[in-house]
């Protein structure tokens, strides 16, 4: 049986960054990962805003971990009849598996004890306090710690087994999940060039096709003839009658005979809902996908996870220095994240809920009428609150006159999203069950 200051479950971006930061400041840290090597099973591309690495005070990805950036980005309607040019977004495409390996090496060099191939089965809870984790097929091995961080992904292996009154035990609803697959595949140069010539798809232009498989769905393709690959992303909400991304990939492989072997890529469920109301429990912090810290506008959670790790490391060190490990001592992390990054995620979750209520035809109409424009897309990618000027508002109103009900709903959800963001910015400064309950009850709902 081992004893640590901090045990981190899950060696993804959040787990590696948190472990490295806390260990570098002199604490004893154990990092546990179910995969046999860092980054295994994570070999997809993630789009991370350029400012996140400095904001989170983490190493930027090395050159080999950065993927190619498109020369041009466009968004098209589901039927392809309307296309708009998108503004260059301040995002870095990152090979997730390679970056995780880099972060795990950073953690190791910072003094973290890293154990790979070690599956966490649940928390050790004594007297209503998380004081370690269990590992092994039968959960027979215990790793005790003053504090525990759950970075195990959407399932939340640790948080899902905490007391109900902590509010962390719930599973993510299927309504708040998107199934995604992103693969980079080799192409037959001659056949791909013929497809470009025939107008099937352009060369070196990333095309985001909206509402391709339901209102909240996307199908993205980027063909690079010179480099000899195609990058394909399919994101589809699960539901009766909806395709699974794997099935759509099979269709594309059949339709486009120029697509060859997979170079790298993977897929899985992504949580889109706003972060849980609380990100801390008694002796426990929750980060990354386990905390639902994904940007709903485009499904990437890496930047949020890194920022969460930085904020959580401050709370962990304060707790360790004081020798107090309860929820109140860790509340600084929950407050710092929710009132800043979490407020933006909640803002876009409100917009996501609105899009979910539309039909694919509605989304196409918003795009074709110019109500949904490159400016809104840019704000969602950054992410930032969308603040159109008077001229832009007038232009949208004029173009949307032919669909007044849809335009009114579009305007209403913008107001509601701002209210949600302001509410998160007023997150309770200190923990008490009553203050948290009152704050959660006051979150504006949509519709």
MOBEL-V445658 format. One record per residue. N is the residue number from 1. RES is the residue in one letter. PSI is psi in whole degrees, -180 to 180 (* if undefined). Layout:
BEGIN
N_RES_PSI, N_RES_PSI
END
This chain:
BEGIN
1_X_133, 2_X_160, 3_X_129, 4_X_162, 5_X_-41, 6_X_131, 7_X_127, 8_X_124, 9_X_115, 10_X_113, 11_X_54, 12_X_-166, 13_X_-46, 14_X_-48, 15_X_-45, 16_X_-45, 17_X_-44, 18_X_-47, 19_X_-45, 20_X_-46, 21_X_-43, 22_X_-41, 23_X_-38, 24_X_-21, 25_X_14, 26_X_0, 27_X_156, 28_X_126, 29_X_134, 30_X_127, 31_X_121, 32_X_136, 33_X_133, 34_X_-29, 35_X_160, 36_X_-19, 37_X_154, 38_X_135, 39_X_-6, 40_X_134, 41_X_8, 42_X_27, 43_X_60, 44_X_171, 45_X_136, 46_X_140, 47_X_116, 48_X_131, 49_X_140, 50_X_-33, 51_X_-12, 52_X_-36, 53_X_-43, 54_X_-41, 55_X_-38, 56_X_-6, 57_X_54, 58_X_161, 59_X_136, 60_X_153, 61_X_139, 62_X_166, 63_X_-43, 64_X_-19, 65_X_-7, 66_X_127, 67_X_176, 68_X_141, 69_X_138, 70_X_149, 71_X_-25, 72_X_145, 73_X_133, 74_X_157, 75_X_136, 76_X_157, 77_X_168, 78_X_-31, 79_X_-1, 80_X_6, 81_X_-14, 82_X_127, 83_X_135, 84_X_143, 85_X_136, 86_X_150, 87_X_145, 88_X_123, 89_X_144, 90_X_62, 91_X_147, 92_X_121, 93_X_121, 94_X_134, 95_X_105, 96_X_-43, 97_X_-41, 98_X_-36, 99_X_-38, 100_X_-41, 101_X_-42, 102_X_-45, 103_X_-36, 104_X_-38, 105_X_-40, 106_X_-43, 107_X_-45, 108_X_-45, 109_X_-21, 110_X_-1, 111_X_6, 112_X_138, 113_X_117, 114_X_128, 115_X_113, 116_X_162, 117_X_30, 118_X_102, 119_X_124, 120_X_132, 121_X_-17, 122_X_179, 123_X_159, 124_X_120, 125_X_125, 126_X_129, 127_X_43, 128_X_25, 129_X_130, 130_X_123, 131_X_20, 132_X_-173, 133_X_159, 134_X_142, 135_X_171, 136_X_160, 137_X_-36, 138_X_8, 139_X_26, 140_X_-15, 141_X_131, 142_X_140, 143_X_105, 144_X_149, 145_X_157, 146_X_-38, 147_X_153, 148_X_141, 149_X_127, 150_X_107, 151_X_38, 152_X_3, 153_X_-169, 154_X_-31, 155_X_-24, 156_X_65, 157_X_-35, 158_X_-52, 159_X_-31, 160_X_-11, 161_X_24, 162_X_166, 163_X_144, 164_X_-36, 165_X_-5, 166_X_-21, 167_X_17, 168_X_-3, 169_X_-14, 170_X_149, 171_X_152, 172_X_130, 173_X_144, 174_X_-26, 175_X_-16, 176_X_26, 177_X_144, 178_X_140, 179_X_128, 180_X_149, 181_X_133, 182_X_122, 183_X_146, 184_X_124, 185_X_148, 186_X_156, 187_X_153, 188_X_117, 189_X_-46, 190_X_-45, 191_X_-37, 192_X_-40, 193_X_-38, 194_X_-37, 195_X_-39, 196_X_-44, 197_X_-35, 198_X_-4, 199_X_16, 200_X_-43, 201_X_157, 202_X_167, 203_X_132, 204_X_34, 205_X_121, 206_X_124, 207_X_118, 208_X_109, 209_X_114, 210_X_155, 211_X_32, 212_X_-32, 213_X_53, 214_X_162, 215_X_-49, 216_X_77, 217_X_162, 218_X_149, 219_X_114, 220_X_135, 221_X_144, 222_X_110, 223_X_131, 224_X_100, 225_X_-42, 226_X_-43, 227_X_-16, 228_X_37, 229_X_164, 230_X_135, 231_X_121, 232_X_130, 233_X_130, 234_X_123, 235_X_122, 236_X_135, 237_X_135, 238_X_147, 239_X_163, 240_X_127, 241_X_-12, 242_X_143, 243_X_154, 244_X_143, 245_X_-35, 246_X_-38, 247_X_-39, 248_X_-37, 249_X_-42, 250_X_-40, 251_X_-45, 252_X_-40, 253_X_-35, 254_X_-41, 255_X_-38, 256_X_97, 257_X_-6, 258_X_-8, 259_X_130, 260_X_-144, 261_X_153, 262_X_128, 263_X_-47, 264_X_167, 265_X_164, 266_X_-176, 267_X_172, 268_X_-176, 269_X_145, 270_X_129, 271_X_127, 272_X_-12, 273_X_164, 274_X_162, 275_X_155, 276_X_153, 277_X_-37, 278_X_143, 279_X_12, 280_X_148, 281_X_-167, 282_X_103, 283_X_10, 284_X_138, 285_X_147, 286_X_130, 287_X_161, 288_X_-146, 289_X_-29, 290_X_-27, 291_X_2, 292_X_55, 293_X_36, 294_X_146, 295_X_112, 296_X_-25, 297_X_-31, 298_X_5, 299_X_9, 300_X_135, 301_X_2, 302_X_-49, 303_X_-46, 304_X_-39, 305_X_-41, 306_X_-42, 307_X_-42, 308_X_-40, 309_X_-40, 310_X_-46, 311_X_-40, 312_X_-35, 313_X_-37, 314_X_-44, 315_X_-40, 316_X_-48, 317_X_-38, 318_X_-42, 319_X_-44, 320_X_-41, 321_X_-35, 322_X_-17, 323_X_25, 324_X_125, 325_X_20, 326_X_-178, 327_X_-38, 328_X_-37, 329_X_-27, 330_X_-1, 331_X_-26, 332_X_-35, 333_X_-49, 334_X_-44, 335_X_-46, 336_X_-41, 337_X_-50, 338_X_-36, 339_X_-6, 340_X_-87, 341_X_-42, 342_X_-33, 343_X_-39, 344_X_-41, 345_X_-40, 346_X_-37, 347_X_-49, 348_X_-22, 349_X_-36, 350_X_-44, 351_X_-37, 352_X_-40, 353_X_-39, 354_X_-48, 355_X_-38, 356_X_-25, 357_X_-6, 358_X_169, 359_X_165, 360_X_-34, 361_X_-36, 362_X_-45, 363_X_-43, 364_X_-42, 365_X_-42, 366_X_-38, 367_X_-46, 368_X_-30, 369_X_-5, 370_X_5, 371_X_-40, 372_X_113, 373_X_180, 374_X_-28, 375_X_-44, 376_X_-42, 377_X_-45, 378_X_-45, 379_X_-36, 380_X_-29, 381_X_-28, 382_X_-54, 383_X_157, 384_X_160, 385_X_133, 386_X_124, 387_X_84, 388_X_146, 389_X_172, 390_X_-39, 391_X_-43, 392_X_-40, 393_X_-42, 394_X_-41, 395_X_-43, 396_X_-40, 397_X_-45, 398_X_-46, 399_X_-25, 400_X_5, 401_X_-27, 402_X_-9, 403_X_67, 404_X_-39, 405_X_-43, 406_X_-39, 407_X_-41, 408_X_-42, 409_X_-40, 410_X_-43, 411_X_-41, 412_X_-42, 413_X_-30, 414_X_-42, 415_X_-41, 416_X_-39, 417_X_-39, 418_X_-39, 419_X_-41, 420_X_-45, 421_X_-46, 422_X_-37, 423_X_-43, 424_X_-34, 425_X_-21, 426_X_32, 427_X_144, 428_X_132, 429_X_-28, 430_X_159, 431_X_134, 432_X_144, 433_X_-39, 434_X_-43, 435_X_-42, 436_X_-42, 437_X_-42, 438_X_-41, 439_X_-47, 440_X_-39, 441_X_-23, 442_X_2, 443_X_121, 444_X_139, 445_X_160, 446_X_135, 447_X_*
END
